[in-house]
Amino acid sequence: MSQSLADAGTAVGPVAELVLDGDLGRPARLTVSDLLVWPQHRAQVAFECATSGVQHHRFTGPLLHDVLNDAGPVFDPARRKDRLRFVIAVRGADGHHAVLSWAEIDPDFGRAPVLLAVTFDDTPLDRAGSQLVLPQDRCGARYISGIQAIRVDGGYAAWT
């Protein structure tokens, strides 16, 4: 991630939007402003970037779990621990992708405080789009800038 991301947050142009889809009861299209309705969390992070060395930044935003949980993941209540088969794929505007497991963000399991950041070093990301922030990661490879889409997929049901 470069400082130009902060500049993009204030650039003139259309407001960025992300699409939540997949195995959800309530798919949605969300802007950074929409993400302000959930409780906001702050994270001061340090991660290693392959091209820029160690980066130190501040982010605020809602927990990914809270946002996705409100979108109604279609867990099967008749199947014990059904949510453990779900994966979350995130795509950024630059084509960068990352995948997480539901268990990784679920408070009953990994409880990772993954954010959908609405600010980067106190700069709003309205124009650039929200950013996936994984404070627990030592490497910055899963930090996705300008999120365009988040897909929740429980496709592993065929294994059972």
C-alpha positions as CSV (number, residue, x, y, z in Angstrom):
1,M,0.0,0.0,0.0
2,S,1.3,3.4,-0.8
3,Q,0.6,6.9,0.4
4,S,-1.3,7.5,-2.9
5,L,-4.1,5.5,-1.4
6,A,-4.7,8.3,1.1
7,D,-4.7,10.8,-1.8
8,A,-7.3,8.7,-3.6
9,G,-9.6,8.9,-0.6
10,T,-10.1,12.6,-1.3
11,A,-10.0,12.6,-5.1
12,V,-12.9,13.9,-7.1
13,G,-15.0,11.2,-8.8
14,P,-17.6,8.7,-8.0
15,V,-18.0,7.2,-4.6
16,A,-16.6,3.6,-4.5
17,E,-19.0,0.8,-3.8
18,L,-18.5,-2.8,-2.8
19,V,-20.8,-5.7,-3.6
20,L,-21.6,-8.4,-1.0
21,D,-22.9,-11.5,-2.6
22,G,-22.8,-15.3,-2.6
23,D,-24.6,-17.5,0.0
24,L,-26.3,-14.5,1.7
25,G,-29.9,-13.9,2.6
26,R,-29.4,-10.2,2.1
27,P,-26.8,-9.4,-0.6
28,A,-25.9,-5.7,-0.7
29,R,-24.0,-2.9,-2.4
30,L,-22.3,-0.8,0.2
31,T,-20.3,2.5,0.2
32,V,-17.8,3.6,2.8
33,S,-20.6,5.8,4.2
34,D,-22.9,2.8,4.5
35,L,-20.2,1.0,6.6
36,L,-20.4,3.8,9.2
37,V,-23.7,2.3,10.6
38,W,-21.8,-0.6,12.3
39,P,-19.7,0.0,15.4
40,Q,-16.3,1.4,14.4
41,H,-13.1,-0.2,15.6
42,R,-9.6,1.3,15.5
43,A,-6.5,-0.7,14.6
44,Q,-2.8,0.5,14.7
45,V,-1.0,-2.0,12.6
46,A,2.5,-2.9,11.5
47,F,3.0,-5.2,8.6
48,E,5.7,-6.1,6.2
49,C,5.3,-5.1,2.6
50,A,7.5,-6.9,0.0
51,T,8.2,-3.7,-1.9
52,S,8.3,-1.0,0.9
53,G,9.4,-2.8,4.0
54,V,7.6,-2.5,7.3
55,Q,4.5,-0.2,7.2
56,H,2.8,1.4,10.2
57,H,-0.7,2.7,9.7
58,R,-4.0,3.5,11.5
59,F,-7.3,2.2,10.3
60,T,-10.9,2.5,11.5
61,G,-14.0,0.6,10.4
62,P,-16.5,-2.1,11.2
63,L,-15.6,-5.7,11.8
64,L,-15.9,-7.8,8.7
65,H,-17.9,-10.4,10.8
66,D,-20.5,-7.8,11.8
67,V,-21.1,-6.6,8.3
68,L,-21.3,-10.2,6.8
69,N,-23.4,-11.4,9.7
70,D,-26.0,-8.7,9.0
71,A,-26.0,-9.8,5.3
72,G,-27.5,-13.1,6.6
73,P,-25.1,-15.9,5.7
74,V,-27.2,-19.0,4.8
75,F,-25.9,-21.4,7.4
76,D,-28.0,-24.6,7.7
77,P,-29.2,-24.7,11.3
78,A,-29.8,-28.5,10.9
79,R,-26.1,-29.1,10.2
80,R,-23.8,-29.0,13.2
81,K,-21.1,-26.3,12.8
82,D,-22.3,-25.5,9.3
83,R,-20.7,-22.1,9.3
84,L,-17.2,-23.8,9.4
85,R,-17.5,-24.7,5.7
86,F,-17.9,-21.1,4.5
87,V,-15.1,-19.1,2.9
88,I,-14.9,-15.4,2.2
89,A,-13.3,-14.1,-1.0
90,V,-12.3,-10.5,-1.3
91,R,-11.4,-8.7,-4.5
92,G,-9.9,-5.2,-4.8
93,A,-10.0,-2.7,-7.6
94,D,-6.5,-3.5,-8.6
95,G,-7.4,-7.2,-9.1
96,H,-5.7,-8.3,-5.8
97,H,-7.6,-11.2,-4.1
98,A,-7.6,-12.8,-0.7
99,V,-9.5,-15.6,0.9
100,L,-10.5,-16.1,4.6
101,S,-12.4,-18.7,6.3
102,W,-15.6,-17.9,8.3
103,A,-14.1,-19.6,11.3
104,E,-11.2,-17.1,11.2
105,I,-13.5,-14.1,11.9
106,D,-16.2,-15.9,13.9
107,P,-16.1,-14.9,17.6
108,D,-16.6,-18.5,18.6
109,F,-13.5,-19.6,16.8
110,G,-10.6,-17.4,15.5
111,R,-12.1,-14.1,16.5
112,A,-9.7,-12.2,14.2
113,P,-10.5,-8.5,14.4
114,V,-10.6,-8.1,10.6
115,L,-11.8,-4.7,9.5
116,L,-13.5,-3.1,6.5
117,A,-11.6,0.1,6.9
118,V,-13.3,3.4,6.2
119,T,-10.3,5.5,7.1
120,F,-6.6,5.1,6.4
121,D,-4.3,7.2,8.7
122,D,-7.3,9.3,9.5
123,T,-8.1,10.0,5.9
124,P,-11.6,8.9,4.7
125,L,-11.7,6.3,2.0
126,D,-15.0,7.4,0.5
127,R,-13.6,7.7,-3.1
128,A,-10.9,5.0,-2.9
129,G,-13.2,2.4,-1.3
130,S,-12.9,0.4,1.9
131,Q,-9.9,-1.7,2.7
132,L,-9.6,-5.1,4.1
133,V,-7.4,-4.9,7.2
134,L,-6.0,-8.0,9.1
135,P,-4.2,-6.7,12.2
136,Q,-3.1,-10.2,13.1
137,D,-1.1,-10.7,9.8
138,R,2.6,-10.1,9.9
139,C,2.7,-9.7,6.1
140,G,0.5,-7.2,4.3
141,A,-0.4,-9.4,1.4
142,R,-4.0,-9.8,2.5
143,Y,-4.6,-6.1,3.0
144,I,-6.9,-5.4,0.0
145,S,-7.3,-1.8,-1.1
146,G,-10.4,-0.5,-2.8
147,I,-12.6,-3.5,-2.2
148,Q,-15.0,-4.1,-5.1
149,A,-16.5,-7.4,-4.0
150,I,-16.8,-9.8,-1.1
151,R,-18.3,-13.2,-1.8
152,V,-19.4,-15.6,0.9
153,D,-19.4,-19.2,-0.3
154,G,-20.5,-22.3,1.5
155,G,-19.7,-24.6,-1.5
156,Y,-17.9,-27.2,0.6
157,A,-21.2,-28.8,1.5
158,A,-20.6,-31.5,-1.2
159,W,-17.8,-32.9,0.9
160,T,-20.2,-34.1,3.6
